[in-house]
Amino acid sequence: MPSSSNPRGIRGVLFDLDGTLLDTAPDMAAALNDLRREHGLGALPLAAIRDHVSHGSTAMVRIGFGDGLAEARFEALRARFLAIYAENLAQQTRLFPGMPEVIDALEVRGLVWGIVTNKPGFLSRPLIEALGLQRRIACLVSGDQLPQRKPHPAPLLHAAADCGLPPGACCYLGDAERDIAAGRAAGMHTLIARWGYIDSDQCPQAWGADAELQQPEALLEWLETPAATPQATPMSR
């Protein structure tokens, strides 16, 4: 129910993983550069890789080895990238600055929180365990858990059910257009994590989210702010 500290009536907060909850870019970039070195190529700077991390292993191989690869070679490189990354999931990965305090505040307020990611479970589960978050989350829905992945709303609807909440009592926070599309289709409030991995040529303002948050702490401010009341349009006489 809405209250003075939670006027929107949000009871559950769902996060995307890469680029929203966790800064996984350093470990993803390290895995890609290890793969490039195996093929006699030099390392790429993190800045050239970071904004593509949310798009997963497919984007990593394309950044590291270019487009136009034969399918068999592409899949072999992708499999090797995933193997390298799986061995080094949490070397440098951390919660984004400010996120530990936000999670603490959500729990103090009695809000449940969870994760919905397209990252496959063989990566997402050990990563969450390595960071000691597995006992705190109400749900983890990974990219290979259901027949559909984001932007389909099924993973978010599954997460809401796991939390024992109706979708309308949840908000979903992500850094990709597919996150917002999935949240909107699921009937949830949607928020853009502007600190995440957003390409410079993208236009988040056009994604249709309820709000854009510049830093994690802004989530708490959004929860405490009543939703705007639509203004009535005067009738013409």
Stockholm file with secondary structure:
# STOCKHOLM 1.0

chainA/1-237         MPSSSNPRGIRGVLFDLDGTLLDTAPDMAAALNDLRREHGLGALPLAAIRDHVSHGSTAMVRIGFGDGLAEARFEALRARFLAIYAENLAQQTRLFPGMPEVIDALEVRGLVWGIVTNKPGFLSRPLIEALGLQRRIACLVSGDQLPQRKPHPAPLLHAAADCGLPPGACCYLGDAERDIAAGRAAGMHTLIARWGYIDSDQCPQAWGADAELQQPEALLEWLETPAATPQATPMSR
#=GR chainA/1-237 SS CCCSSCTTCCCEEEECTBTTTEECHHHHHHHHHHHHHHTTCCCCCHHHHGGGGGGHHHHHHHHHHCSCCCHHHHHHHHHHHHHHHHTTTTSSCEECTTHHHHHHHHHHTTCEEEEECSSCHHHHHHHHHHTTCTTTCSCEECTTSSSCCTTSSHHHHHHHHHHTCCGGGEEEEESSHHHHHHHHHTTCEEEEETTSCCCTTCCGGGSCCSEEESSTTHHHHHHHSCCCCCCCCCCCC
#=GC SS_cons         CCCSSCTTCCCEEEECTBTTTEECHHHHHHHHHHHHHHTTCCCCCHHHHGGGGGGHHHHHHHHHHCSCCCHHHHHHHHHHHHHHHHTTTTSSCEECTTHHHHHHHHHHTTCEEEEECSSCHHHHHHHHHHTTCTTTCSCEECTTSSSCCTTSSHHHHHHHHHHTCCGGGEEEEESSHHHHHHHHHTTCEEEEETTSCCCTTCCGGGSCCSEEESSTTHHHHHHHSCCCCCCCCCCCC
//
